[in-house]
Structure formats: C-alpha cells, structure tokens
Amino acid sequence: MFRWLFLDEHSPAEHAAWKLSALRILLGAGFTLLALFALGAALGAFAGGAERVLSVAAFFCALLGLALYCSARHMRAGAALLIVALYGAALAVAVLTDNDELARLGMMFIYGSPLIAQLFFGARPAIALMALNTLPFLSLLLKPPATGVAAIHFSASASHIYAPSLLFLFFNIGLPLALFRVLHVLYVSAQRERQASAALEVSYAQYQEIFQNVGSAIVLTDDYGKILQANQLANAILGRDAACDGEGVLFDWLSLDHSVRLKDVTDGETAEMRMSAYRTRDGKMVAMEHISQTTSEHFIVALRDVSGLHSMHHALQLSLEREDFLSNHDRLTNLPNRDMLRQHLHAILSGSDAGKVTALVSFRLNSIRHANQKFGAHTGDILLRRFADELSRALPKNCFCARLRSIVFSFVVDQARTPREIIELVERIRNKLPKELEIDGATLLVQFSAGIALTRQDEADPDDLIRRSEVALDTARRSSDQSVTLFDEDDALQIRRSVEIEVGIMSGLKQNEFRLLYQPKVGRDGRIAGLEALLRWQSPTLGNVAPVEFIQIAERAGLIRDISNFVLDQACAQIRSWLDRFGTCPPVAINLSASDIARSDLLQLVEDSCRRYRIAAAYLEFEITETGLIANETLAIHHLNALKTRGFGIAIDDFGTGYSSLSKLSHFPARSVKIDRSFVAQIGYNQKSEMIIKAIISLANILSCTTVAEGVENETQERFLKQIGCEYFQGYYYHRPLEALALEQLFPASSMKLA
C-alpha cells in the first residue's frame, strides 16, 4: 500500500512520480473524509426521512473512487475530478444540511483547491480558483447559510464530533503528507544536483582541454548561428577576440563569397570536394569542413583556412571559364555563338513536345553596310553590339539568343501552340526594337529582316533547322516590305534560282545574251503607229528567263539601272539604223521602273543617248506604271515634266491596276494611257471589265490623252474597243513581239504612220 502511495523516485516516470504520489494521498484523505461525512449524513437523512440523500453520498464516493482509478493513467484527469469533488461536496453540504457549522465546514474544504491546481495545472488555474473562492467566502460573511432543502438535522453533539474529525483528517494528515512528499522530492533533487554539478565540473575541465587542443578550428553555435564557444585556433582564423567580442553570430565574422570546388590532397591522393568558401573580415578564405548537430540541437562547425588553395583555384577557374566562354560565345556581342546554338537546338529537338511548335527565328541587320561605309567598321561594331542588346531586352525572359554569323542573330521560340502565335511574337519583338540608334552623335537607322523556320516532326538535325531559317531570312531580305517570312522548300528553290539570275544578269549583259524585241501598236486603220521595246534574255545555263522574273530580281539587287541603260542604248541604236535605212520610223516606247524614274541622272542619260545616236525626242516614248508614279510622286512629276518639255512622249502603262487617285493622275504629264490586258481579256465575258474600259477611255479624253489597248487577241475585242472610241491597239491579234529584221518586213506593207 505504501509503495502505491509513495512511488519510487527512480522509476522511468521519475519526473511525475511525486505528483502522482501527492495526488493519491489527497484522494485517499478526501475519500476517507467524504466516506465518514456521507455515512453520518446518510444516517441523519434516513432518520429524517430524506432517503434521497443516500444517492448523493454514493455519487461523491463513486466520483472519488473514479479519480483514484484514473490517477495512474491520467494524473491530470484524477486531479480535475478531485477539484470537482471538493466543490461538489461543499455545495451538497450547504444544500442538504440544516447545521450552519457543518455548512461552513463544507465550504472550508474548497480552499484547498488552489493548492491542488498549482501542483497539477500551473499557476493560472490556481489563481483563477483562488479568485473563485472569494465568492463563497463573502457569502458566508455577509449571510449565514439557509436551512438545507433536505432538512437533514445534525444535533449539537454530533457537530462537535464531525467538525474536529474532518479538519483533523484533512489538514493534519492529508495535506501534510502531500507536502512532505513534495519536500522530500525537492531534497532528493537537490542532492542529485550537487552530485551532478561536481561531476559536470570535472567533465567540463576535460572537455575544455580537448576542445582547445583538438588541432582543428572548432566553433559551437546554436541553430541561429550564435557562437556559444570557439577554441583558440577558430578565434585566430576568424580574427575574433573571445574576451571582447563575446557571443556573436558566426556570420558576423564570415561573409559567403561563393561556392567553390577545391582540391584536397590526402595520403598522396587528390580528392575533389565541394564546399562553401567564406571570407573573413581580414580577407582570409575559410571553408566549413564539417557541420554536425549535437543532441542539444547545437551545431559543431569545423573551419579550415583555404586562402592559398582558393587563390590558386580561383585563378584556374577564371581561366577555364574564360576559355569556355570564348569557345561558346561571340567576342563582340557576348551572345552565344553558332556552336552553342547548335547544342541548344539539339537538346530541344531531342526532347520536344509533339503537341507544341518550336521555331528558330533569324534577324538580319540590313543597315550595317551603310554604317560601315559612312562611319567606318568601328561604328558598325558598336551598332552590332547595340542591336544585340536591344534584341536581348525585347525577347521574352529565358529566350535563347545567339549571333549566328556576322550580321545575323537567331533566337529560339520554344513550346508555342501554333505557328501564328510564333509569327505574332516575332512581330511584337520587331515593334519593340528601335527604328534608329544614336552612336557617337550620329543617328543610324536600324533596318532588319526576319525569317522563321519551324521544326518538323521527328527532326533531329540542328544544322538543317538553321539552314532553313537562313533561307527564310534571305527570302525576307529580298522582299520590299521586310516582312516576316516562313521557310518553304519552294522558297529554297526560288532563292537558289534568284541568286543564279542575279549573278547571271551582269554576265549576260556583257556576253550580249539580252536582246530587244519590238511589238507594234496599230491605229484604227491598221497602220503601225508605234513600237514597244521588250527585253528578252536567253541564258545558256538558265534557259529562257522571262522578264517578269528577272526584272523583279534586278530591281531588288540594284541591277535595274544597268538593264535600263542597255535597253535605252539598244533602242536608240536601232532607231538610228532604221532612220538611216528608211528615212523614218515609228516612235519606240521604253519601260521605266520606279527606280529609273527616281534616278538623278535620268535626264542626262536620255539626252546623252539621243545626242550620241543623233535622234530627235519625237522618236522616243517612256512608259511608267501607276505604282511607279505614286512611289516617287514628286520626283516622278519633275522628271516627266522635263522629258515632256524636251519633246519625249509619256505613257501610263497598265492603267487601272494601280491605286492612284484622279487628283494625282491629273498632275502627271501623260500623253497616252495604256489599258491593261487583264481588262481587255474580259471583253465579251465580264460587263464590269467592259464598264471599266469605257471609264478609262472617258477619263483619258478628259485628261487629253490617247488610249492604247494592250493584249487584243480577237475580233470581238477589237470591235468593242473601236465602238467605245479606243484609238490604238496592241496584241497578238495584230502582231507578236518581233525581231528587228522581221519587223522591217512590215514597214512597206503596213504603210506605217511615221513620226
């Protein structure tokens, strides 16, 4: 029994044994007290006819019994039941008895509840119960207890027995035993503390010897990095004065420099290890060789001075990084180079998502030639660097951008949903880029072309994707509007042929591969009223190249000037030949491109040719399209007025296919308007085309111009045109384009209308 009450302090639950023992002492005393009081109350109630009080007494006995049973398993639950029993018993005594002395005695027992609460629940519940107990205390002082509702009568003789007995049992036995238990535990704990303190002093002295002379720099910190202790070697490395600096955070003396890979030589073998290098206040480099956690959640940190090793490593690392960077990056712009682009594309192509679209976009800086020619190569290099910077800023984050070659920059658009999304992204990037840049006080234009190559299913070769992007870029460069161009296999074939044509034009002019054919224009009476000079090219390698093909290429390549010079010279020479042989010839019309009409030397060129071949201005007529007129309106009007003043004929070719307004057309000094063959071909089939032809003829009459219908192929077309007042006709219905010798056979027979 005593072992049950006075538990062994050396049990596994030593820290709770004394509390459990005190609880059981109080519960035992309370149970005995309540049993005696309940027995007396029950007898009194039975004698007074209040048998129901027996059930109340039985309830409190059961409650304390339950508290005793719970004490071993749930100590706090047992303590709580004890406090409830005290308050319940006091209330029951006050309600059920008519003896004021016993009622006051019942109230007195609740004054022990704060002590119990302090032992098992802490100070706050104890203080709360102390405050609560002031209420029954004040009620007893201000108003004596009323007669109990159960009317249990206790005689005076019984009262003097109950009161001393209950007080003796609770305050002389129960509470003292519980306090003795607590004091005993405190005494035993103090003894153990003294013994442990002595052993700890010896252990600490040994620890200090080992800690200071371990041969390594050791620092003990808490989990926030606060230095709890450091040996002499660690203080020397950190530059720390233990006496003056006190306890500070380890990283007050260390700042993270960077993560390095160091070579460590152990037993003649070189091992590579990765550690974080830190810089001390005096500039030394320190590595944390080892960090281990103690059982008290502190950390032991082993430090090592790696200043010399780090210096060598840092120099080597910089050299290797520089070498690696230069091998994969462009020296001028610091962008990745072609090799690095290939590596990046290889990684993307090998892991691309089948449901997404990936593209390689290439930009070509077309305006670099002008910068180099006008300001020198140094300015051109600056322009390239500035353009690379602007492009990098305009691209989305994490977008891979590289300098593919001299003036071509490429970037990868990965994981797009549709090709349209890629094109829209490229257009947004184009709009973000500046139109001009200020360099050394000069304003340089930024003009570039864009080409896009989309990855194909199961494509794995980066070089093929790069090639296709360059083909698309070349297509865009050759276009007049610098549009964004998607790669197409037909584009590749067309570009190759365009390059061959571009190269072949100059050699063809030198080798006399070009020749002029002449297509007559006839009047309403059928006589030849004029000729149109048409250029033809028969190449030994390319075959018969149509004018619609090589003229556009010549205009893009800047070769149209040489072709126009050739045509003007050949036409003037042929006019001179006919004049010498026949004494006269019809006017010959020559086509001028938009770039021809803008030439500053156009008038001088025409006058020099006429002077060289001794021909009058009446024998030459110049045809220019509406588009050519509108493209260089001011200069075109100036040059055409000058030509008209000198007596040369002016005709608007392909009239009705352009977008010129009537107000603009009225300012052009045209003598003739040529109706485009696309309208003539619809005669008899399309009433709208017939109405347009009528409108053109009416407009020509208003402008005081003659009209020429091109592409007349049959009698129906001729009859309609004559009926509505067209004056001249040209087409296969009359004559095909002819060589000069074949045309000469028509001169006598046609009774040509000479100029």
Sequence and secondary structure as in RCSB ss.txt:
>XXXX:A:sequence
MFRWLFLDEHSPAEHAAWKLSALRILLGAGFTLLALFALGAALGAFAGGAERVLSVAAFFCALLGLALYCSARHM
RAGAALLIVALYGAALAVAVLTDNDELARLGMMFIYGSPLIAQLFFGARPAIALMALNTLPFLSLLLKPPATGVA
AIHFSASASHIYAPSLLFLFFNIGLPLALFRVLHVLYVSAQRERQASAALEVSYAQYQEIFQNVGSAIVLTDDYG
KILQANQLANAILGRDAACDGEGVLFDWLSLDHSVRLKDVTDGETAEMRMSAYRTRDGKMVAMEHISQTTSEHFI
VALRDVSGLHSMHHALQLSLEREDFLSNHDRLTNLPNRDMLRQHLHAILSGSDAGKVTALVSFRLNSIRHANQKF
GAHTGDILLRRFADELSRALPKNCFCARLRSIVFSFVVDQARTPREIIELVERIRNKLPKELEIDGATLLVQFSA
GIALTRQDEADPDDLIRRSEVALDTARRSSDQSVTLFDEDDALQIRRSVEIEVGIMSGLKQNEFRLLYQPKVGRD
GRIAGLEALLRWQSPTLGNVAPVEFIQIAERAGLIRDISNFVLDQACAQIRSWLDRFGTCPPVAINLSASDIARS
DLLQLVEDSCRRYRIAAAYLEFEITETGLIANETLAIHHLNALKTRGFGIAIDDFGTGYSSLSKLSHFPARSVKI
DRSFVAQIGYNQKSEMIIKAIISLANILSCTTVAEGVENETQERFLKQIGCEYFQGYYYHRPLEALALEQLFPAS
SMKLA
>XXXX:A:secstr
 HHHHS  TTSTTHHHHHHHHHHHHHHHHHHHHHHHHHHHHHHHHHHTT TTHHHHHHHHHHHHHHHHHHHTT H
HHHHHHHHHHHHHHHHHHHHHB  HHHHHHHHHHGGGHHHHHHHHH HHHHHHHHHHHHHHHHHHHHS     TT
 B   HHHHHHHHHHHHIIIIIIIHHHHHHHHHHHHHHHHHHHHHHHHHHHHHHHHHHHHHHTSSSEEEEE TT 
BEEEE HHHHHHHT  HHHH S BGGGTEEEEEEEEEEEEETTEEEEEEEEEEEETTS EEEEEEEEE TTS EE
EEEEE HHHHHHHHHHHHHHHHHHHHHHB TTT  B HHHHHHHHHHHHHT  TTSEEEEEEEEETTHHHHHHHH
 HHHHHHHHHHHHHHHHHHS TT  EEEEETTEEEEEEEEES HHHHHHHHHHHHHHS SEEEETTEEEE  EEE
EEEE  TT   HHHHHHHHHHHHHHHHHSSS  EEE  HHHHHHHHHHHHHHHHHHHHHHTT EEEEEEEEEETT
S EEEEEEEEEEEETTTEEE HHHHHHHHHHHT HHHHHHHHHHHHHHHHHHHHHHHS    EEEE  HHHHT T
THHHHHHHHHHHHT  GGGEEEEEEHHHHHHTHHHHHHHHHHHHHTT EEEEEEETSS   HHHHTTS  SEEEE
 HHHHTTTTT HHHHHHHHHHHHHHHHTT EEEEE   SHHHHHHHHHTT  EEESTTT   B HHHHHTHHHHH
T    
